[in-house]
Amino acid sequence: MPRRTRRNPPGDQGDLNEAARLADRLQQAGYTRRDIARILDRDPSLVSQFYTRNKGAAFVPALRQVLAALETGGITDLPELAAIAARHTRRRTTASGARARVRTKAVLITPTGTGTGRAGAQAIASGSARLRPLIAEAARRGLRLAFTVRMAKTGYLHPSGSRTDSPGIRRDVTQRADHTEERSYGSAQTGGFDAADFARRVDAAAGDVTAAVHQWLVETGRIRPDAHITHLEIRTWRPR
């Protein structure tokens, strides 16, 4: 079979809209679509829709300013480019001129501090961006958090059920038929982790929740550096 080519690859200007053409220039400069999404503070799926659904008109001024900062000012740091983009991002308006509503997923944290967020394979690939607001809100409220990761058994350094791996967790390790395991880290009984600390880790990872959790697991000697997280769950609660 002939190899399938990606729709509208960088450099194929064709019938691309302005947002897609500007995104192409950023990709030619070495940035990925995920990087562009971080610069715009949006989900990577939106950048893909520049190409597939003709979206992105509202981000054209921001993308132009980012390119100018990159090409003229030599600014390459993602947080600096994101700050520039934020100053030039404008909300859409309705036909009457009113500010359009933005569809967002609610941060589901109850008044008592209990909250849960999950990310599957597709969300993991984009850095589990949907979990970032949950962690940020938990940090703002001074909550504690715990998380469960799922990955191939070979990715873990300690055997299943090891107290060294997750001390104080009474629940059993969940083993899946596809040779993956779910393991939990932190709980209300053990005190869990400071949400503010994890929020800082996520910020340091440019908003990539998957990378932040992966780095913590590697730093603490729980997984191999090349291990791949396939699912992630974050739980929050108010400390007693």
C-alpha positions as CSV (number, residue, x, y, z in Angstrom):
1,M,0.0,0.0,0.0
2,P,1.3,3.5,-0.7
3,R,2.2,5.5,2.4
4,R,-0.5,7.9,3.5
5,T,0.5,11.5,3.7
6,R,-0.5,13.8,6.4
7,R,-3.2,16.3,5.5
8,N,-1.8,19.8,4.9
9,P,1.8,19.2,6.1
10,P,3.9,22.2,7.0
11,G,5.0,24.0,3.9
12,D,2.0,22.9,1.8
13,Q,0.2,26.3,1.7
14,G,-2.6,25.2,-0.7
15,D,-5.9,26.5,0.6
16,L,-4.7,27.0,4.2
17,N,-6.2,29.8,6.1
18,E,-4.0,32.5,7.7
19,A,-3.8,30.8,11.1
20,A,-2.6,27.6,9.5
21,R,0.0,29.4,7.4
22,L,1.3,31.2,10.5
23,A,1.4,27.9,12.4
24,D,3.3,26.4,9.5
25,R,6.0,29.1,9.8
26,L,6.3,28.3,13.5
27,Q,6.7,24.6,12.7
28,Q,9.3,25.4,10.1
29,A,11.1,27.3,12.9
30,G,11.2,24.1,15.0
31,Y,8.0,24.3,17.1
32,T,5.5,21.5,17.3
33,R,1.7,21.9,17.2
34,R,1.8,21.1,20.9
35,D,4.2,24.0,21.4
36,I,1.9,26.3,19.4
37,A,-1.0,25.2,21.6
38,R,1.0,26.0,24.7
39,I,1.9,29.4,23.3
40,L,-1.8,30.1,22.7
41,D,-2.9,28.5,26.0
42,R,-5.3,26.2,24.1
43,D,-5.6,22.4,23.5
44,P,-3.5,21.0,20.7
45,S,-6.7,19.8,19.0
46,L,-7.5,23.4,18.2
47,V,-4.3,23.9,16.3
48,S,-5.1,20.8,14.2
49,Q,-8.5,22.4,13.5
50,F,-6.7,25.3,11.8
51,Y,-6.0,22.8,9.1
52,T,-9.1,20.6,9.2
53,R,-11.9,22.9,10.1
54,N,-10.7,26.3,8.9
55,K,-10.5,27.6,12.5
56,G,-8.1,30.0,14.2
57,A,-9.0,33.5,12.9
58,A,-9.2,34.8,16.4
59,F,-5.5,33.8,17.0
60,V,-4.0,35.4,13.8
61,P,-3.0,38.7,15.6
62,A,-1.3,36.7,18.4
63,L,0.4,34.3,16.0
64,R,1.7,37.3,14.0
65,Q,3.2,38.9,17.1
66,V,4.7,35.6,18.2
67,L,6.4,35.2,14.8
68,A,7.7,38.8,14.9
69,A,9.1,38.2,18.4
70,L,10.8,35.1,17.2
71,E,12.1,36.3,13.8
72,T,12.9,39.9,14.7
73,G,13.5,39.9,18.5
74,G,15.1,36.4,18.7
75,I,12.7,35.4,21.5
76,T,12.5,31.6,21.6
77,D,11.4,30.7,25.2
78,L,7.8,29.2,25.2
79,P,6.6,31.1,28.4
80,E,7.8,34.4,26.9
81,L,6.1,33.7,23.6
82,A,3.0,32.7,25.5
83,A,3.0,36.0,27.3
84,I,3.2,37.9,24.0
85,A,0.4,35.8,22.5
86,A,-1.8,36.4,25.6
87,R,-1.6,40.2,25.0
88,H,-2.9,39.8,21.5
89,T,-5.6,37.1,21.9
90,R,-9.1,38.5,21.6
91,R,-12.3,36.8,22.4
92,R,-14.7,36.1,19.5
93,T,-17.9,38.2,19.2
94,T,-21.4,37.3,18.2
95,A,-23.3,38.9,15.3
96,S,-24.6,41.5,17.7
97,G,-21.0,42.4,18.8
98,A,-21.2,40.8,22.2
99,R,-18.4,38.6,23.5
100,A,-19.0,35.0,22.5
101,R,-19.2,32.4,25.1
102,V,-16.3,29.9,25.3
103,R,-17.1,26.3,25.7
104,T,-15.0,25.0,28.6
105,K,-15.0,21.9,30.8
106,A,-15.8,22.7,34.4
107,V,-13.3,22.1,37.1
108,L,-15.1,19.6,39.1
109,I,-14.0,20.3,42.7
110,T,-16.8,20.2,45.3
111,P,-17.0,22.7,48.2
112,T,-15.4,20.1,50.4
113,G,-12.4,19.9,48.1
114,T,-13.1,16.6,46.5
115,G,-12.3,16.4,42.8
116,T,-11.4,13.9,40.2
117,G,-10.0,14.1,36.7
118,R,-9.0,11.4,34.2
119,A,-7.0,11.4,31.0
120,G,-7.0,8.5,28.5
121,A,-4.6,7.7,25.7
122,Q,-5.7,10.6,23.4
123,A,-5.5,13.2,26.2
124,I,-2.1,11.7,27.4
125,A,-0.7,12.4,23.9
126,S,-1.5,16.1,24.3
127,G,-0.1,16.4,27.8
128,S,-3.3,15.7,29.7
129,A,-4.2,19.4,29.3
130,R,-7.7,18.8,30.7
131,L,-6.1,18.0,34.1
132,R,-4.2,21.3,34.4
133,P,-7.2,23.4,35.6
134,L,-8.0,20.8,38.2
135,I,-4.4,20.9,39.6
136,A,-4.3,24.7,39.4
137,E,-7.6,25.0,41.3
138,A,-6.5,22.5,43.9
139,A,-3.4,24.5,44.4
140,R,-5.4,27.7,44.8
141,R,-7.6,26.1,47.4
142,G,-4.6,24.6,49.3
143,L,-5.8,21.0,48.7
144,R,-3.9,17.7,48.7
145,L,-3.8,15.4,45.7
146,A,-3.1,11.8,44.7
147,F,-2.8,10.2,41.3
148,T,-3.1,6.8,39.6
149,V,-1.0,6.0,36.6
150,R,-1.3,3.1,34.1
151,M,1.6,1.9,32.0
152,A,3.2,-1.3,30.9
153,K,4.3,-3.6,33.7
154,T,7.9,-3.4,32.4
155,G,7.9,0.4,32.9
156,Y,7.9,0.1,36.7
157,L,11.1,-0.5,38.7
158,H,9.5,-2.1,41.8
159,P,7.4,-5.3,41.8
160,S,3.6,-5.1,42.1
161,G,2.4,-4.2,45.6
162,S,5.9,-3.0,46.8
163,R,5.7,-0.7,49.8
164,T,8.8,1.0,48.5
165,D,6.8,1.9,45.4
166,S,3.7,3.3,47.1
167,P,3.9,3.0,50.9
168,G,0.6,3.1,52.8
169,I,-1.6,2.4,49.8
170,R,-3.9,-0.5,50.8
171,R,-5.7,-0.9,47.5
172,D,-4.4,-3.7,45.3
173,V,-2.5,-3.0,42.1
174,T,-4.9,-3.3,39.1
175,Q,-3.5,-5.6,36.4
176,R,-4.9,-5.4,32.9
177,A,-5.1,-8.0,30.2
178,D,-3.0,-5.8,27.9
179,H,0.0,-6.3,30.3
180,T,-0.4,-2.8,31.8
181,E,-0.8,-2.0,35.5
182,E,-2.5,0.8,37.4
183,R,-0.7,2.0,40.5
184,S,-1.8,4.7,42.9
185,Y,0.4,7.2,44.6
186,G,-0.8,9.1,47.6
187,S,-4.0,8.9,49.5
188,A,-6.0,10.7,52.2
189,Q,-4.7,8.2,54.7
190,T,-1.0,8.9,53.9
191,G,-1.5,12.6,53.4
192,G,-1.0,12.7,49.7
193,F,0.9,15.4,48.0
194,D,0.8,19.2,48.1
195,A,-1.3,20.4,45.1
196,A,0.7,23.6,45.0
197,D,4.0,21.7,44.5
198,F,2.5,19.7,41.6
199,A,1.1,22.9,40.1
200,R,4.6,24.3,40.1
201,R,5.9,21.1,38.5
202,V,3.2,21.4,35.8
203,D,4.1,25.0,35.1
204,A,7.8,24.1,34.9
205,A,6.8,21.5,32.3
206,A,5.0,24.2,30.2
207,G,1.6,22.9,31.2
208,D,2.3,19.3,30.3
209,V,0.7,17.3,33.2
210,T,1.8,14.0,31.8
211,A,5.4,15.1,31.7
212,A,5.3,16.5,35.2
213,V,4.0,13.3,36.7
214,H,6.4,11.2,34.6
215,Q,9.3,13.3,35.8
216,W,8.2,12.9,39.5
217,L,8.0,9.1,39.0
218,V,11.5,9.0,37.4
219,E,13.0,11.3,40.1
220,T,11.7,9.2,42.9
221,G,13.0,6.0,41.3
222,R,9.6,4.4,40.6
223,I,9.6,4.0,36.8
224,R,12.1,3.7,33.9
225,P,12.9,7.0,32.1
226,D,11.6,5.5,28.8
227,A,8.3,4.3,30.4
228,H,5.1,5.6,28.8
229,I,2.1,6.6,30.8
230,T,-1.1,5.5,29.0
231,H,-3.7,6.7,31.5
232,L,-3.7,9.2,34.4
233,E,-6.2,10.1,37.1
234,I,-5.9,13.0,39.6
235,R,-7.8,13.1,42.9
236,T,-8.0,16.0,45.3
237,W,-9.3,16.6,48.8
238,R,-9.1,19.1,51.6
239,P,-6.5,18.3,54.3
240,R,-7.9,17.7,57.8
